[in-house]
């Protein structure tokens, strides 16, 4: 565990980027690559990129004037003097092989992000197994919406900044910090935020103790403070021995920050008070569903306050926040059927989102779930079964392997067959056909008053679009 960089590599990583003219991104459409491209494009570097699948993100990249090549070819890197790739890129990728033999500097995405965070005196790095994108987006909404010209790096798209990254004029940066393969240990946080610590990425970490140790090391990187979930046992373990200012949040009133007087006005809106050190700090209206987002709001408030926001800015920012893209995002309605999409891909994320959906008053809730990675599906199979038994209807797509080969010999049928009433269409070879069959089934069986929620961190949102288009064709827009 822990593939740490060598001293020679570290020297290269900490060198300035001013001598770089052409930066090429392998997999530029990835959720972690796109905001880096936005930031570096704003800093006026010449960028090119490549990817394998046409997406809305690639179209947004092209709108910035960045050339994008479809497919991977050694010729794509051209005269690039710096090549950036993601952890999902295989070692034998032709562009990566060509880059390493060309004499260009080669950086994994997290190394590049680490370089950028070191350029900011006040980097707010948001970590946690669940909720990182939402809380990073909330903090960005509060600070930038309140007039503080920050830089942001978010794992999802925020309408306020027109994407997932932006460059500001201040020394404050808000950054999502992912624990996958210890990438967050390459960052340089001034404020480290820990939302929760749970079992995930077990193909790398092997067990929960190793995950807690990595979060402990991340907290130790903080220059000024750690803002952490005081209610979460695993987070408290990660904080043991950390000699920094520790600010806690949670539902328990022993925390520094906590919510009180929580009232759910309707399915999508919750009002509550935020308390700080036993005193009423502000009252907020939260316009995204779910009890977990109440706690996310409190965490965002604590981090924003520590970085220059006052109570008025926080209340306004939360009121103006309507979610990041692919976080319980409403796509549309047809025939009285509502179609939404959510990025949740871990059993706990599925559970909190589906429980929230079940309380929203719909006739029936449909979960159309795309498992992501064979290892996660295999190692957390029983937890997935429990989570996906919550909704009224469940449809399982083929597993998206992502960066992995199917060494676990696991398939969608292994999950779906354990869920009472679940439906699946075993077609592992034809990705688009699998989505087509799932969408057809939903459209034939969904009824007026139903909520259809596509879920997963792969490309399941394409299925949401397909479902809505078929419903429009059936019922009219």
CORZI-V951794 format. One record per backbone hydrogen bond with DSSP energy under -1.0 kcal/mol. NH is the residue of the N-H (numbers start at 1). CO is the residue of the C=O. If there is no record, write none. Layout:
# CORZI-V951794
NH_CO ; NH_CO
This chain:
# CORZI-V951794
4_2 ; 10_6 ; 11_7 ; 12_8 ; 13_9 ; 14_10 ; 20_17 ; 23_46 ; 24_82 ; 25_48 ; 26_84 ; 27_50 ; 28_50 ; 30_27 ; 34_30 ; 37_33 ; 38_34 ; 39_35 ; 40_36 ; 41_37 ; 42_38 ; 43_39 ; 44_41 ; 45_40 ; 46_21 ; 48_23 ; 49_67 ; 50_25 ; 51_69 ; 59_55 ; 60_56 ; 61_57 ; 62_58 ; 63_59 ; 65_62 ; 66_61 ; 69_49 ; 71_51 ; 76_73 ; 77_74 ; 78_75 ; 80_77 ; 81_22 ; 82_22 ; 83_105 ; 84_24 ; 85_107 ; 89_86 ; 93_90 ; 97_93 ; 98_94 ; 99_95 ; 100_96 ; 101_97 ; 105_81 ; 107_83 ; 109_85 ; 111_108 ; 112_108 ; 113_109 ; 114_110 ; 115_111 ; 116_112 ; 117_113 ; 118_114 ; 119_116 ; 120_117 ; 122_171 ; 124_173 ; 125_191 ; 126_175 ; 127_193 ; 129_196 ; 135_131 ; 136_132 ; 137_133 ; 138_134 ; 139_135 ; 140_136 ; 141_137 ; 142_138 ; 143_139 ; 144_140 ; 145_141 ; 146_142 ; 147_144 ; 148_143 ; 150_148 ; 151_172 ; 152_166 ; 153_174 ; 154_164 ; 158_163 ; 161_158 ; 163_158 ; 166_152 ; 170_149 ; 173_122 ; 174_151 ; 175_124 ; 176_153 ; 177_126 ; 182_179 ; 183_180 ; 184_178 ; 185_182 ; 186_183 ; 187_184 ; 190_123 ; 191_123 ; 192_225 ; 193_125 ; 194_227 ; 195_127 ; 204_201 ; 205_201 ; 206_202 ; 207_205 ; 211_207 ; 212_208 ; 213_209 ; 214_210 ; 215_211 ; 216_212 ; 217_213 ; 218_214 ; 219_215 ; 220_216 ; 221_218 ; 222_219 ; 223_189 ; 224_190 ; 225_190 ; 226_245 ; 227_192 ; 228_247 ; 229_194 ; 230_249 ; 236_232 ; 237_233 ; 238_234 ; 239_235 ; 240_237 ; 242_239 ; 244_242 ; 245_224 ; 247_226 ; 249_228 ; 250_257 ; 255_252 ; 257_248 ; 258_275 ; 260_273 ; 263_271 ; 265_269 ; 266_269 ; 270_286 ; 271_263 ; 272_284 ; 273_260 ; 274_282 ; 275_258 ; 276_279 ; 277_256 ; 279_276 ; 281_274 ; 282_274 ; 284_272 ; 286_270 ; 294_291 ; 295_291 ; 296_292 ; 297_293 ; 298_294 ; 299_295 ; 300_296 ; 301_297 ; 302_298 ; 303_299 ; 304_300 ; 305_301 ; 306_302 ; 307_304 ; 308_305 ; 309_304 ; 314_310 ; 315_311 ; 316_312 ; 317_313 ; 318_314 ; 319_315 ; 320_316 ; 325_157 ; 327_324 ; 329_341 ; 331_339 ; 332_339 ; 334_337 ; 337_334 ; 338_450 ; 339_332 ; 340_452 ; 341_329 ; 342_454 ; 343_326 ; 350_346 ; 351_347 ; 352_348 ; 353_349 ; 354_350 ; 355_351 ; 356_352 ; 357_353 ; 358_354 ; 360_357 ; 363_449 ; 366_451 ; 367_393 ; 368_453 ; 369_395 ; 370_455 ; 373_400 ; 377_373 ; 378_374 ; 379_375 ; 380_376 ; 384_380 ; 385_381 ; 386_382 ; 387_383 ; 388_384 ; 390_387 ; 393_365 ; 395_367 ; 396_423 ; 397_369 ; 400_371 ; 404_401 ; 407_405 ; 409_406 ; 414_411 ; 416_412 ; 417_413 ; 418_415 ; 419_416 ; 422_419 ; 423_394 ; 434_430 ; 435_431 ; 436_432 ; 437_433 ; 438_434 ; 439_435 ; 440_436 ; 441_437 ; 442_438 ; 443_439 ; 444_440 ; 445_441 ; 446_442 ; 449_336 ; 450_447 ; 451_364 ; 452_338 ; 453_366 ; 454_340 ; 455_368 ; 456_342 ; 462_459 ; 464_460 ; 465_461 ; 466_462 ; 467_463 ; 468_464 ; 469_465 ; 470_466 ; 471_467 ; 472_468 ; 473_469 ; 474_470 ; 475_471 ; 476_472
